[in-house]
Amino acid sequence: MRPIFSLIQVLQFIKSVLVASQRLRRFSTSLMALLGVITAALPVYAQLRPRFPTNTVPPPVGGGLVSPQAPVTLGNPIPFDPYALPSGVPGTGAPVLPPLTLPPGGTLPPTVVGPQYIPPRIGLPPPGGLPPLGANQLPLPPAANTAPVLPPTLGPSQPIAPAGPTAVFPNGLNWGNFGQNGVGSGQYQRLIQETGFDYTYLFGESGRDLQIHEVDIHTTMVLQNFAHSPNGLRITPGFIFDFLDGPHIPDVIPDPSGPDLPAQLYSAYLDAGWRPQLAPQFAADVSFRAGVYSDFNTVTWHSIRFTGHGLGVLQVTPTLAIKLGVEYLDRQRVKLLPAGGLLWTPNDKTIFDIYFPRPLLSQYWTAVGNADIWWHIGAEYGGGSWTIDRPDAPMVGVSERTDINDLRIFGGINWKGLNERTGYLEIGYVFDREIIFKVVPEESTNLDDTFMVGGGISF
């Protein structure tokens, strides 16, 4: 009896397993059918569910309907940088995405391929605030059919200067400015650039000689940025003392013991120099001097003289320039001289200024301490013109215009240190000397040749 009972139990267990598997298959079939129904119903639900867009155009004034903005399905996510400019801002190089518009039918396809711009969330700024926009950066304009997005907090606005005529001093006079942002932020611009002292001695003995001691004291002011000139406008007031001894000319003066010239002559002047750059290859060199030249015993309209020069400078090569113009001397016999020549600088240690009437050759020699020493040779038309009172002349008490003219060739050394102090020493030969008295008829006297020594310093 025991084996039969065991066989019945086995058959019942197999039957229960088959029933359970059939129920499990039916349950699985029902679950798959339910999932299929849900999957098919999702697109329909997406089209029928109510939408609440966050960025919509506000209704027009007075009422009316506004079409809602269609939903946007995002593609690949883009990492967001709150300090970077969005796509489409000029100067960023980012691609410009066209605005989304509704196709016919009022709906969009289920998916939109490609990245879409996400407006940044407006929250608290980081510590220190957001950095201001750069000169070439603009905030994002509002997209079409959407409300404008508030930009990040901007820095202080920069006022736009109104358009106007160009000033003579476009950057100001720069009289004592410490840079552009206040004290200590830049190099101090001095109004007084240099003050100088020059001395020249012309040797003379008794007889037909004329001994001269000349002292010139001057100071130079520079007005920076004058009419866009890179060198500015140089204004130099100065005063010259000429101490004379002689000449004793028996054939001119009735009393041989008395001088025919006063013992002192004076010159007070104001000089202005300007070198504007008119074009990349063309510049000008203009100098004008107005002064009073007299023995100060008599001052007339003839005591006021105007001198100067005007030159055009053409830069032919980086090392060669051509100068051409005139020099105005305002003397008795020589009023105006043509001027011109070549300025050749083959290197930074050699200068050939082949210029009439003041040629000059300068060459670097050596260095002593922090000063560079140069040697030079040159020539010039020397002398001057003054109004004087001739008490010992045949016409006593008559004020006359008197010229002292000569030609000079000289050589010497000059130096410039790191502290902007400059100086020179030179010796020369003076010839073709003459004195001219403006009377009727004109009187003139030739003088013997002599030598000269001179020097000066400026700081």
C-alpha positions in Angstrom: 0.0 0.0 0.0 2.8 2.5 0.6 4.2 2.8 -3.0 0.7 3.5 -4.4 0.2 6.4 -1.8 3.5 7.9 -2.8 2.6 7.8 -6.5 -0.7 9.7 -5.9 1.1 12.4 -3.9 3.6 12.9 -6.7 0.8 13.2 -9.3 -1.0 15.8 -7.2 2.2 17.9 -6.8 2.8 17.9 -10.6 -0.8 18.9 -11.1 -0.5 21.8 -8.7 2.7 23.0 -10.4 1.0 23.0 -13.8 -2.0 25.0 -12.5 0.3 27.5 -10.9 2.4 28.0 -14.1 -0.9 28.5 -16.1 -2.0 31.2 -13.6 1.4 32.9 -13.8 1.3 32.9 -17.6 -2.2 34.5 -17.5 -1.0 37.2 -15.0 2.0 38.0 -17.2 -0.2 38.3 -20.3 -2.5 40.7 -18.4 0.5 42.8 -17.1 1.9 43.1 -20.6 -1.4 44.2 -22.0 -1.7 46.9 -19.3 1.8 48.2 -20.0 0.9 48.3 -23.7 -2.2 50.4 -23.0 -0.3 52.8 -20.8 2.4 53.2 -23.4 -0.1 53.9 -26.2 -2.0 56.4 -24.0 1.1 58.6 -23.1 1.3 60.6 -26.4 -2.4 61.3 -26.2 -2.1 62.4 -22.6 0.8 64.7 -23.5 -1.4 66.4 -26.1 -4.5 66.7 -24.0 -3.0 67.7 -20.6 -3.1 71.5 -19.6 0.1 73.5 -20.1 1.4 76.3 -17.9 4.3 78.0 -19.8 6.6 80.1 -17.6 7.8 82.5 -20.3 4.9 83.9 -22.3 4.2 87.2 -23.9 1.9 89.3 -21.6 -1.5 90.1 -23.0 -1.8 93.3 -25.0 -3.2 96.4 -23.4 -7.0 96.3 -23.6 -7.4 92.5 -23.5 -7.0 89.9 -26.2 -5.7 86.4 -26.5 -2.0 85.4 -26.8 -1.0 82.1 -28.2 0.8 80.0 -25.6 4.3 78.9 -26.2 4.7 75.3 -27.3 6.7 73.0 -25.1 10.3 72.3 -25.9 11.8 68.9 -25.6 15.5 69.2 -24.7 18.2 67.4 -26.5 21.7 66.8 -25.1 22.2 68.8 -21.9 24.6 71.8 -22.0 26.7 72.7 -18.9 25.7 76.1 -17.7 28.2 78.8 -16.9 26.6 81.8 -15.2 29.5 84.1 -16.2 29.6 83.0 -19.9 27.7 84.9 -22.6 24.8 83.0 -24.3 24.9 82.0 -27.9 24.2 84.7 -30.4 26.0 87.5 -28.6 28.3 89.4 -30.9 32.0 88.8 -30.4 31.6 85.4 -28.7 32.0 83.2 -31.7 29.1 81.0 -30.6 26.5 79.9 -33.1 23.3 81.8 -33.4 20.2 79.6 -32.8 17.1 80.6 -34.7 14.0 81.3 -32.5 11.5 78.5 -32.2 8.3 79.1 -34.0 5.1 77.2 -34.2 4.7 75.1 -37.4 1.3 74.9 -39.1 -1.1 73.1 -36.9 0.1 74.7 -33.6 2.1 71.8 -32.3 5.7 70.7 -32.4 7.0 67.2 -33.3 7.6 64.9 -30.3 11.3 65.6 -30.2 13.6 68.5 -31.2 17.1 67.6 -32.2 20.0 69.7 -31.1 20.9 71.8 -28.0 18.5 74.5 -26.8 19.3 77.6 -24.8 18.1 77.6 -21.2 17.6 81.0 -19.6 19.6 81.3 -16.4 17.9 81.3 -13.1 18.1 84.6 -11.3 19.3 84.0 -7.8 21.7 85.5 -5.4 25.0 86.7 -6.9 28.3 85.0 -5.7 30.4 86.8 -3.1 31.9 89.9 -4.5 29.1 90.4 -7.1 29.1 89.4 -10.7 31.9 90.8 -12.9 30.8 93.7 -15.2 30.4 93.1 -18.8 33.5 93.8 -21.0 33.8 96.4 -23.7 32.8 94.0 -26.5 30.1 92.1 -24.5 26.4 92.8 -24.6 23.5 91.4 -22.6 21.3 88.8 -24.3 18.3 90.4 -26.1 14.9 89.0 -25.4 13.9 86.1 -27.6 10.9 86.3 -29.9 7.5 85.5 -28.4 8.9 85.4 -24.9 9.1 87.7 -22.0 12.5 89.5 -21.6 15.0 87.8 -19.2 16.5 90.1 -16.6 20.2 90.5 -17.1 22.8 90.0 -14.4 23.7 92.9 -12.2 25.8 95.3 -14.3 28.7 97.4 -13.1 28.6 101.2 -13.1 27.6 102.6 -16.4 30.2 104.5 -18.5 29.0 107.9 -19.8 29.3 108.4 -23.5 31.2 111.5 -24.3 29.3 113.8 -26.7 30.8 114.4 -30.0 32.4 117.8 -30.4 35.3 119.7 -32.0 38.8 118.5 -31.5 40.6 120.4 -28.8 44.0 122.0 -29.1 45.1 120.0 -26.0 43.0 116.7 -26.4 44.4 115.2 -23.2 44.6 118.3 -21.1 47.6 120.5 -20.3 49.2 117.9 -18.0 50.4 120.5 -15.6 51.5 118.6 -12.5 49.3 115.5 -13.1 50.2 112.3 -11.3 49.1 109.9 -14.0 45.4 109.4 -15.0 44.0 107.8 -11.9 45.4 110.1 -9.1 48.5 110.6 -7.0 51.1 107.9 -7.3 49.6 106.1 -10.3 51.9 107.5 -13.0 55.0 109.5 -13.7 54.9 113.1 -12.7 54.6 115.4 -15.8 56.6 118.6 -15.0 55.7 121.8 -16.6 59.3 123.1 -16.3 61.3 120.6 -18.2 64.8 122.2 -17.9 66.6 125.3 -16.8 69.9 126.2 -18.5 72.9 128.5 -18.3 75.2 129.2 -21.2 78.4 131.2 -21.4 80.4 132.3 -24.5 83.6 134.3 -24.5 85.1 136.0 -27.6 88.7 137.1 -27.1 89.7 140.7 -28.0 92.7 142.9 -27.5 93.1 146.7 -27.6 92.9 148.4 -30.9 90.3 147.2 -33.5 89.2 144.1 -31.4 85.9 143.6 -29.7 85.8 141.4 -26.6 82.5 139.9 -25.7 81.3 138.0 -22.6 77.8 136.6 -23.2 75.6 135.0 -20.5 72.3 133.3 -21.5 69.9 132.2 -18.7 66.8 130.4 -19.9 64.1 127.8 -18.8 62.0 125.6 -21.0 58.3 124.6 -20.4 56.6 121.8 -22.4 52.9 121.7 -23.0 52.2 118.1 -23.7 49.8 116.9 -26.4 49.6 120.3 -28.1 47.7 119.8 -31.4 48.6 116.1 -31.4 52.3 116.9 -31.6 54.4 114.0 -30.1 56.9 116.5 -28.7 54.5 119.0 -27.4 54.9 122.8 -27.5 58.2 124.0 -26.1 58.1 127.5 -24.6 61.4 129.1 -23.5 61.7 132.5 -21.9 65.2 133.7 -21.5 67.5 136.7 -20.8 71.0 137.4 -22.4 73.6 139.7 -21.0 76.4 140.9 -23.4 79.3 142.6 -21.8 81.4 144.5 -24.4 85.0 145.8 -24.3 86.0 147.9 -27.3 86.5 148.5 -30.0 88.7 151.6 -30.0 88.5 152.9 -33.5 90.4 156.2 -34.0 89.2 156.6 -37.6 85.5 156.5 -36.6 85.4 158.0 -33.2 86.7 161.6 -32.7 87.9 160.7 -29.2 90.1 157.6 -29.4 89.8 156.9 -25.7 86.0 156.5 -25.8 84.2 153.3 -26.9 81.9 153.4 -29.8 79.6 150.7 -28.3 77.9 150.6 -24.9 79.4 148.4 -22.2 76.3 146.3 -21.9 73.7 145.0 -24.2 70.5 143.1 -23.1 68.2 140.6 -24.8 64.9 139.5 -23.3 63.0 136.9 -25.4 60.3 134.3 -25.5 60.8 131.4 -27.8 58.3 128.8 -29.0 59.1 125.5 -30.7 56.6 123.1 -32.3 57.2 119.9 -34.3 53.9 118.5 -35.4 53.7 115.1 -37.2 51.5 116.0 -40.2 51.6 112.6 -41.9 53.4 109.3 -41.3 56.2 110.5 -43.6 56.0 114.3 -43.2 56.5 116.6 -40.3 57.2 120.2 -39.6 59.8 122.1 -37.5 58.6 125.6 -36.5 60.3 128.0 -34.2 59.3 131.6 -33.4 61.0 134.1 -31.1 59.9 137.5 -30.1 62.2 139.7 -28.0 63.4 143.1 -26.9 67.1 143.8 -27.8 68.6 147.1 -26.5 71.1 148.7 -24.2 68.0 149.7 -22.1 69.0 153.3 -22.4 66.7 153.6 -25.4 63.8 151.3 -26.3 62.0 151.9 -29.6 59.9 149.9 -32.0 63.2 148.9 -33.7 64.1 147.2 -30.4 61.4 144.6 -30.9 62.6 141.8 -33.2 61.0 138.6 -34.5 63.1 135.7 -35.5 62.6 132.0 -36.2 62.4 129.3 -38.8 59.9 127.2 -40.6 60.9 123.8 -42.1 59.2 120.8 -43.7 60.8 117.4 -42.9 60.3 114.5 -45.3 61.3 111.1 -43.9 62.7 109.4 -47.0 64.1 106.3 -45.2 64.1 105.3 -41.5 67.6 106.9 -41.3 67.4 109.8 -43.8 65.2 112.9 -43.8 65.1 116.0 -46.0 64.6 119.4 -44.4 63.6 122.5 -46.4 62.4 125.9 -45.4 63.5 129.4 -44.4 65.2 131.2 -41.5 64.2 134.7 -40.5 67.1 136.7 -38.8 65.7 140.2 -39.0 69.1 142.0 -39.2 70.3 145.0 -41.2 71.7 143.3 -44.2 70.4 139.7 -43.7 66.7 139.5 -43.2 65.8 136.1 -44.6 67.9 133.0 -45.4 67.0 129.9 -47.3 67.4 126.9 -45.1 67.6 123.2 -45.7 69.7 120.0 -45.9 69.8 116.4 -44.9 69.5 114.7 -41.5 71.2 111.3 -41.6 71.4 109.0 -38.6 73.0 105.7 -39.9 72.9 104.3 -36.4 72.0 105.4 -32.9 75.5 106.7 -32.2 76.0 109.0 -35.2 74.1 112.1 -36.4 74.9 114.0 -39.6 72.8 117.2 -39.6 74.0 118.6 -43.0 71.9 121.8 -42.7 72.4 125.4 -43.8 73.0 127.7 -42.0 73.8 125.5 -38.9 75.5 122.2 -39.9 76.4 119.8 -37.1 78.1 116.4 -36.9 77.8 114.5 -33.6 79.2 111.1 -32.7 79.0 109.0 -29.5 82.4 108.8 -27.8 82.3 107.0 -24.4 80.4 106.7 -21.1 81.5 108.2 -17.8 79.5 107.0 -14.9 75.9 107.2 -15.9 76.5 109.9 -18.5 77.0 109.3 -22.3 79.7 111.5 -23.8 79.5 112.7 -27.4 81.8 114.8 -29.5 80.6 117.3 -32.1 81.8 119.8 -34.7 79.6 122.5 -36.3 79.3 126.0 -37.7 76.8 128.9 -37.4 76.0 132.5 -38.2 76.6 134.4 -35.0 76.1 137.8 -33.6 72.9 139.8 -33.1 71.2 143.2 -33.4 70.3 145.8 -30.8 69.2 149.4 -30.6 71.7 151.6 -28.8 72.4 155.2 -27.8 75.7 156.5 -29.3 76.8 159.4 -27.1 80.2 159.6 -28.7 79.1 159.4 -32.3 79.0 162.4 -34.6 75.2 162.6 -34.1 75.1 162.7 -30.3 72.1 161.2 -28.6 70.7 159.5 -31.7 69.2 156.0 -31.2 70.5 153.6 -33.8 70.1 149.9 -34.8 73.4 148.1 -34.6 74.4 144.7 -35.8 77.3 142.6 -34.8 77.8 139.7 -37.3 80.4 136.9 -37.6 80.9 133.3 -38.7 81.9 130.6 -36.3 83.2 127.1 -36.5 83.5 125.1 -33.4 84.1 121.6 -31.9 83.6 120.2 -28.4 81.9 117.6 -26.3 78.4 117.3 -24.9 76.9 114.8 -22.4 73.6 113.7 -21.0 73.1 111.7 -17.7 70.3 109.5 -16.4 69.2 112.3 -14.2 68.3 114.4 -17.4 71.2 116.8 -16.7 73.0 117.9 -19.9 76.0 120.0 -20.6 78.6 120.9 -23.2 82.1 122.4 -23.6 83.4 123.8 -26.9 86.1 125.9 -28.5 85.9 127.6 -31.9 87.3 130.1 -34.4 85.4 133.4 -35.2 86.0 135.2 -38.5 84.4 137.6 -41.0 83.4 139.9 -38.1 81.8 143.2 -38.7 79.9 146.0 -36.9 77.1 147.8 -38.8 75.5 151.1 -37.7 72.1 151.9 -39.3 72.6 155.5 -40.2 72.5 157.5 -43.4 74.9 156.7 -44.9 75.4 153.2 -43.4 78.6 152.8 -41.3 80.4 149.5 -41.0 83.6 148.4 -39.5 85.5 145.1 -39.9 87.1 143.4 -36.9 90.0 141.0 -36.6 89.5 137.3 -36.3 89.5 135.7 -32.9 88.7 132.5 -31.0 85.9 131.6 -28.7 85.3 129.2 -25.8 82.0 128.3 -24.3 80.0 125.9 -22.3 76.7 125.4 -20.6 74.6 123.1 -18.4 70.9 122.4 -18.0 68.9 120.5 -15.4 
